[in-house]
Amino acid sequence: MASVTLSWSDNSDNEDGFRIYRGTVSGSLSQIDTVGANTTSYTDTGLPDGEKYYYQVEVYTSHTSSSTAEKSIVTTLPAPSNLSASLESQSSISLSWTDNSADEDGFRVYYRESGASSWTQYSDLAANTTSETLIGLNSGTDYEIYVAAYTTHTESGSGTTTQRTAYGYTRSATVTGDGDVDATRQMSFTRTGTVTGDGETDATRVLSLPRTATVTGDGDAAATRSGMDKARSATVTGDGIADADRVFKETFPSELTRDLAWDFDIDKRGFVSEWVRRTPAPGHGSVAAYAEGQLRGQPLTLIVEYDRDGDGEPDARSQPQRLRSSNDVAVFPSLSGGEGQYRVILRDIEPQDLLVAINIGTTHT
């Protein structure tokens, strides 16, 4: 409930007192109270939030009276608080907030792309509403949003929050000569890769599809992937072995986790690789990672999760580290690099980034 405090100057010497008048329509006021002589203020309590009132103070004696002019006042309407925005999809953002007013007519949601000069009203919601979902937004775009409680007479807005929608696009990769291409990128779309010469390509990244293993020449292919419920492919040309268990080497520049499947996870707010099993060697140190390619947007954010017992549930999780270029190395001292499964969470990738691989391994003691 709201209150209004009135104050005035007492210009008479022998008044009997003052009468207080109030109304919601100008010119139609009713007496609500009387105060004694020499009084110069009055507080009217128990009023609805965001309501407009007209007041008048009348000085009187037993023979006469004299009134002030009317004064209009709108009572305070508490603004919503704790506004929170979360990623919903490529084109939607979810909102929630706390309703602090008791007498609002409803809530209005406003939004704009970051940097825009004007706001657009998205919706007009009923009283007591505390959530909303914005749909039909542009993918990969930062939006500024606020929520306002309103009545017929006033509006009171929350602070502004900013949220980016998810990216949604198709990209391709081509390799010529002997080599391979890691065609893993992004959320709900397919990426392609082409290789000419001796080599292999992982041309589709659809998680529900089986993968095959092919060997030419002397060698074998182990197509087992720890922590996955699907087969993956490995191809070897010439004499050699393709070990699809992904056991890391102990030389950091060669500790690469190429050809891993990635999937977008809304709860983790990024792209999450499959689990990779690692067998440590003597002298290993902390887990470290670097990006291969060209980072042209904002810095990438990397998080590494560790699963000691292989049940697919993280037993440890690093603090986020930032990679600003392919020359940066992110070190995660909280992870020992011991035996178990590891996976990478990748955030803040942008369309202009040309990311070939995320390479992960250990430093040496």
Buried (B, 14 or more C-beta within 10 A) or exposed (E): EBEBEBEBEEEEEEBBBBBBBBBEEEEEBEEEEBBEBEBEEBEBEEBBBBBBBBBBBBBBEEEEEEBBEBEEBBBBBBBBEEBEBBBBBBBBBBBBBEBBBBBBBBBBBBBBEEEEEEBEEBBEBEBEBBEBBBEEBEBBBEBBBBBBBBBEBBBBBBEBBEBBBBBBEEBEBEBEEEEBBBBBBBBEBEBBBEBEEEBBBBBEBEEEEEBEBEBEEEEEBEBBBBBBEEBBBBBBBEEBEBBBBBBBEBEBEEBBBBBBBBBBEEEBBBBBBBBBBBEBBEEBBBBBBBBBBEBEEEBBBBBBBBBEEEEEEBEBBBEBBEBEEBEBBBBBEEBBBBEBBBBBBBBBBEEEBEBBBBBBBBBBE
